[in-house]
Amino acid sequence: MKQLHKRMTTEEVVQVLEKYLSQEVEMAICLRLLKIERRQFYKLLNKYRGSPSEFSISYERKKAPRRIDEKAEKVLRKELEKEKWLIENKDTPIRAYNYSYIQQLLLEKQGIKISLPTIIDRAKKMIITCQSPRRKATTAKSSRTMLVS
């Protein structure tokens, strides 16, 4: 269900609250009209009673969701590129990304907190993810085994 500020205008909500306060309409009808629960209704009512002239149900985000700042983005890219170099280097035993390690490293050394899905998503978007040739060979072998079985 959409949120109240997306379904109704402030004026419509004020009309319902005014009718309730003047006892023209029962609470049950108000709840059905607004499509909200009792608790939220009382919050709106108290907010309206506090300052009717300033009452508004409009909502604006304080910051954009699912965003990390440019500094964190640059540091993350740098760490992912280091990890890619290690994977591609045949002298190292590393064959896959260790996203948890990158997350821990960013938090401890830079103080940057980034969720694991965000790190994985950024790696895919930056086209940094790769699989070593050895890993591809084992994956292909296991899929052939599944087909035969």
Secondary structure, DSSP 8 states (H G I E B T S, - for coil): ---HHHHS-HHHHHHHHHHHHTTSS-HHHHHHHHT--HHHHHHHHHHHHH-TTT-------SS-TT---HHHHHHHHHHHHHHHHHHH-TTS---S--HHHHHHHIIIII-----HHHHHHHHHHTT-----HHHHHHHHHHHHHHHH-
